[in-house]
Amino acid sequence: MSYSEFIGKIAKKDIKLNRKVLADLAMNNPKAFEAVVNSVK
């Protein structure tokens, strides 16, 4: 999934996480970031 697809799917699911928060999750809490990714697949 491309970055733009990911951001688009997050918006459609009404997930209120901005790019800064997503980057922080990816770096500091990869399991939580993985859960977000899996929720929009």
PDBQT receptor file of N, H, CA, C and O in Angstrom, charges set to zero:
ATOM      1  N   MET A   1       0.860  -1.163   0.000  1.00  0.00    +0.000 N 
ATOM      2  CA  MET A   1       0.000   0.000   0.000  1.00  0.00    +0.000 C 
ATOM      3  C   MET A   1       0.911   1.232   0.000  1.00  0.00    +0.000 C 
ATOM      4  O   MET A   1       1.866   1.305   0.773  1.00  0.00    +0.000 OA
ATOM      5  N   SER A   2       0.614   2.174  -0.850  1.00  0.00    +0.000 N 
ATOM      6  H   SER A   2      -0.162   2.115  -1.478  1.00  0.00    +0.000 HD
ATOM      7  CA  SER A   2       1.415   3.394  -0.899  1.00  0.00    +0.000 C 
ATOM      8  C   SER A   2       1.027   4.328   0.248  1.00  0.00    +0.000 C 
ATOM      9  O   SER A   2      -0.016   4.168   0.881  1.00  0.00    +0.000 OA
ATOM     10  N   TYR A   3       1.887   5.291   0.490  1.00  0.00    +0.000 N 
ATOM     11  H   TYR A   3       2.735   5.421  -0.025  1.00  0.00    +0.000 HD
ATOM     12  CA  TYR A   3       1.642   6.259   1.563  1.00  0.00    +0.000 C 
ATOM     13  C   TYR A   3       0.339   7.020   1.323  1.00  0.00    +0.000 C 
ATOM     14  O   TYR A   3      -0.452   7.201   2.249  1.00  0.00    +0.000 OA
ATOM     15  N   SER A   4       0.115   7.460   0.101  1.00  0.00    +0.000 N 
ATOM     16  H   SER A   4       0.758   7.313  -0.650  1.00  0.00    +0.000 HD
ATOM     17  CA  SER A   4      -1.098   8.231  -0.187  1.00  0.00    +0.000 C 
ATOM     18  C   SER A   4      -2.354   7.380  -0.022  1.00  0.00    +0.000 C 
ATOM     19  O   SER A   4      -3.380   7.871   0.450  1.00  0.00    +0.000 OA
ATOM     20  N   GLU A   5      -2.276   6.108  -0.407  1.00  0.00    +0.000 N 
ATOM     21  H   GLU A   5      -1.443   5.709  -0.790  1.00  0.00    +0.000 HD
ATOM     22  CA  GLU A   5      -3.411   5.200  -0.187  1.00  0.00    +0.000 C 
ATOM     23  C   GLU A   5      -3.687   5.049   1.312  1.00  0.00    +0.000 C 
ATOM     24  O   GLU A   5      -4.836   5.091   1.751  1.00  0.00    +0.000 OA
ATOM     25  N   PHE A   6      -2.619   4.875   2.083  1.00  0.00    +0.000 N 
ATOM     26  H   PHE A   6      -1.685   4.841   1.726  1.00  0.00    +0.000 HD
ATOM     27  CA  PHE A   6      -2.734   4.711   3.529  1.00  0.00    +0.000 C 
ATOM     28  C   PHE A   6      -3.405   5.921   4.167  1.00  0.00    +0.000 C 
ATOM     29  O   PHE A   6      -4.329   5.769   4.965  1.00  0.00    +0.000 OA
ATOM     30  N   ILE A   7      -2.947   7.119   3.820  1.00  0.00    +0.000 N 
ATOM     31  H   ILE A   7      -2.196   7.243   3.172  1.00  0.00    +0.000 HD
ATOM     32  CA  ILE A   7      -3.524   8.344   4.377  1.00  0.00    +0.000 C 
ATOM     33  C   ILE A   7      -4.985   8.482   3.948  1.00  0.00    +0.000 C 
ATOM     34  O   ILE A   7      -5.830   8.885   4.747  1.00  0.00    +0.000 OA
ATOM     35  N   GLY A   8      -5.284   8.153   2.704  1.00  0.00    +0.000 N 
ATOM     36  H   GLY A   8      -4.598   7.826   2.054  1.00  0.00    +0.000 HD
ATOM     37  CA  GLY A   8      -6.664   8.211   2.225  1.00  0.00    +0.000 C 
ATOM     38  C   GLY A   8      -7.578   7.253   2.966  1.00  0.00    +0.000 C 
ATOM     39  O   GLY A   8      -8.706   7.605   3.312  1.00  0.00    +0.000 OA
ATOM     40  N   LYS A   9      -7.094   6.039   3.210  1.00  0.00    +0.000 N 
ATOM     41  H   LYS A   9      -6.178   5.753   2.929  1.00  0.00    +0.000 HD
ATOM     42  CA  LYS A   9      -7.903   5.048   3.924  1.00  0.00    +0.000 C 
ATOM     43  C   LYS A   9      -8.104   5.439   5.381  1.00  0.00    +0.000 C 
ATOM     44  O   LYS A   9      -9.169   5.199   5.948  1.00  0.00    +0.000 OA
ATOM     45  N   ILE A  10      -7.088   6.037   5.986  1.00  0.00    +0.000 N 
ATOM     46  H   ILE A  10      -6.222   6.232   5.525  1.00  0.00    +0.000 HD
ATOM     47  CA  ILE A  10      -7.231   6.517   7.367  1.00  0.00    +0.000 C 
ATOM     48  C   ILE A  10      -8.326   7.582   7.429  1.00  0.00    +0.000 C 
ATOM     49  O   ILE A  10      -9.158   7.572   8.337  1.00  0.00    +0.000 OA
ATOM     50  N   ALA A  11      -8.322   8.489   6.471  1.00  0.00    +0.000 N 
ATOM     51  H   ALA A  11      -7.647   8.497   5.734  1.00  0.00    +0.000 HD
ATOM     52  CA  ALA A  11      -9.340   9.546   6.443  1.00  0.00    +0.000 C 
ATOM     53  C   ALA A  11     -10.734   8.960   6.256  1.00  0.00    +0.000 C 
ATOM     54  O   ALA A  11     -11.681   9.396   6.910  1.00  0.00    +0.000 OA
ATOM     55  N   LYS A  12     -10.869   7.977   5.372  1.00  0.00    +0.000 N 
ATOM     56  H   LYS A  12     -10.100   7.623   4.841  1.00  0.00    +0.000 HD
ATOM     57  CA  LYS A  12     -12.177   7.355   5.132  1.00  0.00    +0.000 C 
ATOM     58  C   LYS A  12     -12.697   6.618   6.358  1.00  0.00    +0.000 C 
ATOM     59  O   LYS A  12     -13.905   6.568   6.590  1.00  0.00    +0.000 OA
ATOM     60  N   LYS A  13     -11.783   6.041   7.147  1.00  0.00    +0.000 N 
ATOM     61  H   LYS A  13     -10.802   6.081   6.959  1.00  0.00    +0.000 HD
ATOM     62  CA  LYS A  13     -12.178   5.323   8.369  1.00  0.00    +0.000 C 
ATOM     63  C   LYS A  13     -12.388   6.279   9.539  1.00  0.00    +0.000 C 
ATOM     64  O   LYS A  13     -12.734   5.850  10.640  1.00  0.00    +0.000 OA
ATOM     65  N   ASP A  14     -12.177   7.573   9.302  1.00  0.00    +0.000 N 
ATOM     66  H   ASP A  14     -11.896   7.921   8.408  1.00  0.00    +0.000 HD
ATOM     67  CA  ASP A  14     -12.353   8.609  10.323  1.00  0.00    +0.000 C 
ATOM     68  C   ASP A  14     -11.415   8.405  11.511  1.00  0.00    +0.000 C 
ATOM     69  O   ASP A  14     -11.791   8.625  12.662  1.00  0.00    +0.000 OA
ATOM     70  N   ILE A  15     -10.186   7.979  11.211  1.00  0.00    +0.000 N 
ATOM     71  H   ILE A  15      -9.880   7.800  10.276  1.00  0.00    +0.000 HD
ATOM     72  CA  ILE A  15      -9.156   7.845  12.241  1.00  0.00    +0.000 C 
ATOM     73  C   ILE A  15      -8.467   9.196  12.360  1.00  0.00    +0.000 C 
ATOM     74  O   ILE A  15      -7.913   9.708  11.388  1.00  0.00    +0.000 OA
ATOM     75  N   LYS A  16      -8.505   9.765  13.549  1.00  0.00    +0.000 N 
ATOM     76  H   LYS A  16      -8.955   9.349  14.339  1.00  0.00    +0.000 HD
ATOM     77  CA  LYS A  16      -8.012  11.124  13.772  1.00  0.00    +0.000 C 
ATOM     78  C   LYS A  16      -6.552  11.140  14.216  1.00  0.00    +0.000 C 
ATOM     79  O   LYS A  16      -6.238  11.592  15.317  1.00  0.00    +0.000 OA
ATOM     80  N   LEU A  17      -5.660  10.645  13.357  1.00  0.00    +0.000 N 
ATOM     81  H   LEU A  17      -5.915  10.277  12.463  1.00  0.00    +0.000 HD
ATOM     82  CA  LEU A  17      -4.227  10.683  13.631  1.00  0.00    +0.000 C 
ATOM     83  C   LEU A  17      -3.555  11.449  12.501  1.00  0.00    +0.000 C 
ATOM     84  O   LEU A  17      -3.729  11.123  11.327  1.00  0.00    +0.000 OA
ATOM     85  N   ASN A  18      -2.788  12.468  12.863  1.00  0.00    +0.000 N 
ATOM     86  H   ASN A  18      -2.646  12.734  13.817  1.00  0.00    +0.000 HD
ATOM     87  CA  ASN A  18      -2.100  13.225  11.818  1.00  0.00    +0.000 C 
ATOM     88  C   ASN A  18      -0.761  12.565  11.475  1.00  0.00    +0.000 C 
ATOM     89  O   ASN A  18      -0.362  11.590  12.111  1.00  0.00    +0.000 OA
ATOM     90  N   ARG A  19      -0.088  13.096  10.486  1.00  0.00    +0.000 N 
ATOM     91  H   ARG A  19      -0.413  13.889   9.970  1.00  0.00    +0.000 HD
ATOM     92  CA  ARG A  19       1.156  12.494  10.008  1.00  0.00    +0.000 C 
ATOM     93  C   ARG A  19       2.230  12.465  11.087  1.00  0.00    +0.000 C 
ATOM     94  O   ARG A  19       3.005  11.512  11.169  1.00  0.00    +0.000 OA
ATOM     95  N   LYS A  20       2.279  13.501  11.910  1.00  0.00    +0.000 N 
ATOM     96  H   LYS A  20       1.650  14.275  11.843  1.00  0.00    +0.000 HD
ATOM     97  CA  LYS A  20       3.284  13.566  12.977  1.00  0.00    +0.000 C 
ATOM     98  C   LYS A  20       3.057  12.451  13.996  1.00  0.00    +0.000 C 
ATOM     99  O   LYS A  20       4.009  11.793  14.416  1.00  0.00    +0.000 OA
ATOM    100  N   VAL A  21       1.817  12.237  14.390  1.00  0.00    +0.000 N 
ATOM    101  H   VAL A  21       1.044  12.772  14.049  1.00  0.00    +0.000 HD
ATOM    102  CA  VAL A  21       1.489  11.181  15.350  1.00  0.00    +0.000 C 
ATOM    103  C   VAL A  21       1.774   9.810  14.743  1.00  0.00    +0.000 C 
ATOM    104  O   VAL A  21       2.305   8.930  15.420  1.00  0.00    +0.000 OA
ATOM    105  N   LEU A  22       1.427   9.626  13.481  1.00  0.00    +0.000 N 
ATOM    106  H   LEU A  22       0.996  10.341  12.931  1.00  0.00    +0.000 HD
ATOM    107  CA  LEU A  22       1.703   8.349  12.814  1.00  0.00    +0.000 C 
ATOM    108  C   LEU A  22       3.205   8.069  12.753  1.00  0.00    +0.000 C 
ATOM    109  O   LEU A  22       3.634   6.936  12.973  1.00  0.00    +0.000 OA
ATOM    110  N   ALA A  23       3.996   9.084  12.458  1.00  0.00    +0.000 N 
ATOM    111  H   ALA A  23       3.647  10.004  12.280  1.00  0.00    +0.000 HD
ATOM    112  CA  ALA A  23       5.448   8.914  12.415  1.00  0.00    +0.000 C 
ATOM    113  C   ALA A  23       5.984   8.558  13.795  1.00  0.00    +0.000 C 
ATOM    114  O   ALA A  23       6.860   7.703  13.925  1.00  0.00    +0.000 OA
ATOM    115  N   ASP A  24       5.458   9.213  14.821  1.00  0.00    +0.000 N 
ATOM    116  H   ASP A  24       4.747   9.908  14.716  1.00  0.00    +0.000 HD
ATOM    117  CA  ASP A  24       5.877   8.922  16.189  1.00  0.00    +0.000 C 
ATOM    118  C   ASP A  24       5.517   7.484  16.571  1.00  0.00    +0.000 C 
ATOM    119  O   ASP A  24       6.324   6.777  17.175  1.00  0.00    +0.000 OA
ATOM    120  N   LEU A  25       4.320   7.061  16.221  1.00  0.00    +0.000 N 
ATOM    121  H   LEU A  25       3.664   7.636  15.731  1.00  0.00    +0.000 HD
ATOM    122  CA  LEU A  25       3.908   5.679  16.492  1.00  0.00    +0.000 C 
ATOM    123  C   LEU A  25       4.832   4.689  15.787  1.00  0.00    +0.000 C 
ATOM    124  O   LEU A  25       5.265   3.702  16.382  1.00  0.00    +0.000 OA
ATOM    125  N   ALA A  26       5.127   4.954  14.536  1.00  0.00    +0.000 N 
ATOM    126  H   ALA A  26       4.775   5.755  14.052  1.00  0.00    +0.000 HD
ATOM    127  CA  ALA A  26       5.965   4.044  13.757  1.00  0.00    +0.000 C 
ATOM    128  C   ALA A  26       7.358   3.902  14.379  1.00  0.00    +0.000 C 
ATOM    129  O   ALA A  26       7.933   2.813  14.379  1.00  0.00    +0.000 OA
ATOM    130  N   MET A  27       7.889   4.993  14.900  1.00  0.00    +0.000 N 
ATOM    131  H   MET A  27       7.422   5.877  14.899  1.00  0.00    +0.000 HD
ATOM    132  CA  MET A  27       9.232   4.963  15.477  1.00  0.00    +0.000 C 
ATOM    133  C   MET A  27       9.250   4.404  16.899  1.00  0.00    +0.000 C 
ATOM    134  O   MET A  27      10.145   3.635  17.250  1.00  0.00    +0.000 OA
ATOM    135  N   ASN A  28       8.278   4.782  17.711  1.00  0.00    +0.000 N 
ATOM    136  H   ASN A  28       7.551   5.407  17.426  1.00  0.00    +0.000 HD
ATOM    137  CA  ASN A  28       8.330   4.479  19.142  1.00  0.00    +0.000 C 
ATOM    138  C   ASN A  28       7.417   3.348  19.599  1.00  0.00    +0.000 C 
ATOM    139  O   ASN A  28       7.613   2.789  20.678  1.00  0.00    +0.000 OA
ATOM    140  N   ASN A  29       6.431   3.012  18.794  1.00  0.00    +0.000 N 
ATOM    141  H   ASN A  29       6.272   3.467  17.918  1.00  0.00    +0.000 HD
ATOM    142  CA  ASN A  29       5.500   1.955  19.171  1.00  0.00    +0.000 C 
ATOM    143  C   ASN A  29       5.056   1.209  17.907  1.00  0.00    +0.000 C 
ATOM    144  O   ASN A  29       3.917   1.347  17.459  1.00  0.00    +0.000 OA
ATOM    145  N   PRO A  30       5.967   0.423  17.345  1.00  0.00    +0.000 N 
ATOM    146  CA  PRO A  30       5.664  -0.240  16.071  1.00  0.00    +0.000 C 
ATOM    147  C   PRO A  30       4.450  -1.164  16.120  1.00  0.00    +0.000 C 
ATOM    148  O   PRO A  30       3.752  -1.315  15.117  1.00  0.00    +0.000 OA
ATOM    149  N   LYS A  31       4.191  -1.781  17.266  1.00  0.00    +0.000 N 
ATOM    150  H   LYS A  31       4.758  -1.659  18.080  1.00  0.00    +0.000 HD
ATOM    151  CA  LYS A  31       3.020  -2.674  17.373  1.00  0.00    +0.000 C 
ATOM    152  C   LYS A  31       1.727  -1.875  17.223  1.00  0.00    +0.000 C 
ATOM    153  O   LYS A  31       0.794  -2.335  16.565  1.00  0.00    +0.000 OA
ATOM    154  N   ALA A  32       1.658  -0.694  17.821  1.00  0.00    +0.000 N 
ATOM    155  H   ALA A  32       2.416  -0.321  18.356  1.00  0.00    +0.000 HD
ATOM    156  CA  ALA A  32       0.472   0.154  17.695  1.00  0.00    +0.000 C 
ATOM    157  C   ALA A  32       0.325   0.640  16.256  1.00  0.00    +0.000 C 
ATOM    158  O   ALA A  32      -0.784   0.681  15.722  1.00  0.00    +0.000 OA
ATOM    159  N   PHE A  33       1.438   1.007  15.631  1.00  0.00    +0.000 N 
ATOM    160  H   PHE A  33       2.338   0.973  16.064  1.00  0.00    +0.000 HD
ATOM    161  CA  PHE A  33       1.393   1.442  14.236  1.00  0.00    +0.000 C 
ATOM    162  C   PHE A  33       0.915   0.300  13.344  1.00  0.00    +0.000 C 
ATOM    163  O   PHE A  33       0.120   0.513  12.428  1.00  0.00    +0.000 OA
ATOM    164  N   GLU A  34       1.399  -0.902  13.613  1.00  0.00    +0.000 N 
ATOM    165  H   GLU A  34       2.045  -1.075  14.357  1.00  0.00    +0.000 HD
ATOM    166  CA  GLU A  34       0.965  -2.069  12.844  1.00  0.00    +0.000 C 
ATOM    167  C   GLU A  34      -0.539  -2.291  12.995  1.00  0.00    +0.000 C 
ATOM    168  O   GLU A  34      -1.212  -2.669  12.036  1.00  0.00    +0.000 OA
ATOM    169  N   ALA A  35      -1.060  -2.057  14.187  1.00  0.00    +0.000 N 
ATOM    170  H   ALA A  35      -0.514  -1.749  14.966  1.00  0.00    +0.000 HD
ATOM    171  CA  ALA A  35      -2.500  -2.204  14.414  1.00  0.00    +0.000 C 
ATOM    172  C   ALA A  35      -3.285  -1.190  13.586  1.00  0.00    +0.000 C 
ATOM    173  O   ALA A  35      -4.336  -1.517  13.034  1.00  0.00    +0.000 OA
ATOM    174  N   VAL A  36      -2.778   0.038  13.498  1.00  0.00    +0.000 N 
ATOM    175  H   VAL A  36      -1.925   0.303  13.947  1.00  0.00    +0.000 HD
ATOM    176  CA  VAL A  36      -3.438   1.064  12.678  1.00  0.00    +0.000 C 
ATOM    177  C   VAL A  36      -3.416   0.641  11.212  1.00  0.00    +0.000 C 
ATOM    178  O   VAL A  36      -4.433   0.725  10.524  1.00  0.00    +0.000 OA
ATOM    179  N   VAL A  37      -2.273   0.194  10.741  1.00  0.00    +0.000 N 
ATOM    180  H   VAL A  37      -1.447   0.126  11.300  1.00  0.00    +0.000 HD
ATOM    181  CA  VAL A  37      -2.148  -0.245   9.343  1.00  0.00    +0.000 C 
ATOM    182  C   VAL A  37      -3.112  -1.389   9.059  1.00  0.00    +0.000 C 
ATOM    183  O   VAL A  37      -3.809  -1.382   8.045  1.00  0.00    +0.000 OA
ATOM    184  N   ASN A  38      -3.152  -2.363   9.948  1.00  0.00    +0.000 N 
ATOM    185  H   ASN A  38      -2.586  -2.369  10.772  1.00  0.00    +0.000 HD
ATOM    186  CA  ASN A  38      -4.038  -3.515   9.743  1.00  0.00    +0.000 C 
ATOM    187  C   ASN A  38      -5.508  -3.120   9.777  1.00  0.00    +0.000 C 
ATOM    188  O   ASN A  38      -6.336  -3.763   9.132  1.00  0.00    +0.000 OA
ATOM    189  N   SER A  39      -5.837  -2.082  10.513  1.00  0.00    +0.000 N 
ATOM    190  H   SER A  39      -5.164  -1.559  11.036  1.00  0.00    +0.000 HD
ATOM    191  CA  SER A  39      -7.239  -1.665  10.600  1.00  0.00    +0.000 C 
ATOM    192  C   SER A  39      -7.744  -1.011   9.315  1.00  0.00    +0.000 C 
ATOM    193  O   SER A  39      -8.953  -0.929   9.099  1.00  0.00    +0.000 OA
ATOM    194  N   VAL A  40      -6.839  -0.549   8.466  1.00  0.00    +0.000 N 
ATOM    195  H   VAL A  40      -5.856  -0.616   8.641  1.00  0.00    +0.000 HD
ATOM    196  CA  VAL A  40      -7.270   0.093   7.221  1.00  0.00    +0.000 C 
ATOM    197  C   VAL A  40      -7.044  -0.782   5.988  1.00  0.00    +0.000 C 
ATOM    198  O   VAL A  40      -7.394  -0.381   4.879  1.00  0.00    +0.000 OA
ATOM    199  N   LYS A  41      -6.478  -1.942   6.162  1.00  0.00    +0.000 N 
ATOM    200  H   LYS A  41      -6.194  -2.268   7.064  1.00  0.00    +0.000 HD
ATOM    201  CA  LYS A  41      -6.247  -2.841   5.019  1.00  0.00    +0.000 C 
ATOM    202  C   LYS A  41      -7.537  -3.402   4.500  1.00  0.00    +0.000 C 
ATOM    203  O   LYS A  41      -7.533  -4.176   3.542  1.00  0.00    +0.000 OA
TER     204      LYS A  41
